[in-house]
Amino acid sequence: MVFWRVPFDSEEIQITTGIVYIIEDRCKGCGYCIEYCPRDVLEFSSKFNTKGYHPPAVAKPDDCVNCHYCEILCPEFAIYSVEASTEQGSGSEKG
C-alpha cells in the first residue's frame, strides 16, 4: 500500500507477530473469531471436535499481529494468541 506521506517514527515502530492457539474441544463453532479477525488469519477446519463442531484453523499464521481480538470475542475461551519472539519465526497451531 502506498501512502502520500510517511509518519516520522515509522522506522521505530515494530509490528508484533503472534502465535494462535486453539483449544479445539472447547470450541462450539460460532465463527466469531473467523468473521472478525482483522487480518483473516483463521478459517473453519474440515474436521470435527468432540462436540461435533468445526473449530477454526490457522490459515495464515504469518499474518497474525497478536491483537488478541479472537480471544476477546470467543464466548467459550477456546482461542488465544501469544507474542512470537523474533528467534522462533512465526505461526503455529495447537490442537
Buried (B, 14 or more C-beta within 10 A) or exposed (E): EEEEEEEEEEEEEEEEBBBBBBBBEBBBBBBBBBEEBEEEBBBBBEEEBEEEBBBBBBBBBEBBBBBBBBBEBBEBEBBBBEBBEEEEEBBBBEE
